[in-house]
């Protein structure tokens, strides 16, 4: 009889969660997790733009793929790159049905060929002791795709992101209630997530989202080389120049260490560190790399909370 | 232009980080990112540096020391020691009593009560302990619920053990506690709103129809007189069933107090019984019958199982009659066929001598809907429910080419329909795709040669494919039977069989995944929608070849984006 109770306790079968089309940057910036209350309720990552992600469909160039051996058996880890950033994914030991495909993908990756993949997977988060959140994807299925399919996915992901951006801007100044949101014309499927994201995240600049959406479009249309590239490389060349000159006088490493030692142990945000380096004449890339190096290699600084840094004690 | 000159700036940056790396190789890597992954060199910089750091031995250590947190998982309280910390256990909540207590000079909200282990068994099999809640878990610890506690500790005092629930304890509700009845108010609801709730409601509406009917008692003790009808306001209409006398006439405006809403199949119905009060209502602004009837007209897309009193205009596609032997041995004739309107097609069944010809236009008044193989089937019982029209109020539909385009989200939110086409991306191939064995008696799929109904059977082989179609907002299970699967695969069932036996089932599915995953598909067929989601049964499917440039133009236009 106990068994019967268990089955009825799980309630009726849940509806399958739809696969959100999402670029890596929006996904990786998320720090809001909604855990299901009941045993079989799905959990979600809620992004700044209010996407409630339980399942997602992502695509990109395979940048890394490796097999590891854990206590409960082999598992696979990888990274795919889209116009905005990097998605991290894994195939767990308890998904043996996916292992042959993972092996094959690993072998393909190791040939050095460029491989575009699509992944359907579930949200996964790792939370550090101090509340830092690292988002990744537990793959459910994946396959190699061709360039046209990849471009088509980029357009779909851009469409979905623009839809969320539109809902986000409609939600500005609107009361955080169902009625307020409905009157503001926010689609039903985005209401709950957007409401939670508006409560959780502080104000942020939506312009960065438009940058990679434009990149995705120009790549999909295939005229990136003529128009878009020109603007970007013109912008970045002088920056690279100044950074080379400035590296001697304002090494980003020194800038970062000085800020962190002189502030009495308070945590400093990632963007603030990068900003300080840039205003000291460094480039964004160099600043980001310096932070990474100080954190992961020389371990002179640590990241007690996700995105916030201090001097290692 | 060689890679080295194109990417000179970026190569210089990489060289700074990885002095040993070869410039030609770095250039190739940037070209690979740009051409194969569509990532411009300035965006690829970090990835490329990382790659050459790894390649030239500049080790990147990744901090992956996971904190050790020893968890003790138990089934019963008896397994616990006096010092156990970080315990996980499933319990039933018996009571929860909040109390304010002074802790170190501070007022604190705590709670105490009883919990029982072994929560899925009868109470006689359980052991009851005291607990104290220091973590304000009142919202999840509802008496009567079954919960999983993670991170609780054991407390021992005067030889008596109890459980301490802390602020960091995770409480997962496995079974909801005692359901509380929804509050009832005296305010009447709109009929549209009343149709969505269950339980007692008050409504105000105009009576559109009222007909005496009878229900035959199952125990054979005779018939019970009832009245069936329909009542409407400007928000919609709903059927009612009165178990008591109903003397209000068609057209009168009434307020019904204390009626209950019951669902008959998928269609809500107002039940009027002894406790219900019906009074005449006065509101000169209330829409009159003709107005309400006008908005009552339905189309095939609106049909739901269990609907009654339906008025609808249709174009007949095909018609046939069939004679069969009824249970009492008498011979009965049923006539049925396919009918269409601009929103789709469905089946029409007539239990009367109705013999239209294909292409005829007909009008049905007072029809009902029942489900037949998961699709709504319109039913008429008398010839006076149907009349011939000289023409349909739409341009004649060509049955050969009548697919109503419905976007996937509307499919999942609407009712079961036939004759639709919809589109989405394939995000999964479900198990049981390929060659399966069916029970010769009931066509159910056999598992390990066994039918869940008819036991061990010699199965009949069949081919089918099961996908999940998804548009990012909604999704549906997609089924391809033998014919559409053969057409889609471009192989006969025999070919599929021999391929699977030579390469194996897993490789077959893996190849299929490579062909369909993340690809857009257009589906023609019928859908069946219930509370477990939507199912699509395909007549034919097609993979849509991506046209990214065109798709991008459309999306940019939609959101007013200019490059």
Interface residues (C-beta under 8 A of the other chain):
Chain A: X1 X2 X3 X5 X6 X9 X12 X13 X15 X16 X17 X18 X19 X20 X21 X37 X38 X39 X55 X57 X59 X60 X61 X63 X81 X83 X86 X97 X100 X101 X104 X114 X116 X118 X120 X129 X140 X141 X142 X143 X144 X145 X147 X148 X149 X150 X151 X152 X153 X154 X155 X156 X158 X159 X160 X162 X163 X166 X187 X189 X210 X213 X214 X215 X217 X218 X219 X220 X221 X222 X224 X227 X228 X229 X232 X233 X236 X237 X240 X244 X285 X288 X289 X296 X297
Chain B: X9 X12 X13 X17 X32 X33 X35 X36 X37 X38 X39 X40 X42 X43 X44 X45 X46 X47 X49 X59 X60 X61 X62 X63 X67 X120 X121 X122 X140 X146 X148 X172 X173 X174 X175 X176 X425 X427 X428 X429 X468 X470 X471 X472 X473 X474 X475 X506 X510 X513 X514 X517 X518 X519 X520 X531 X532 X533 X545 X546 X547 X548 X549 X551 X552 X553 X555 X556 X558 X559 X561 X563
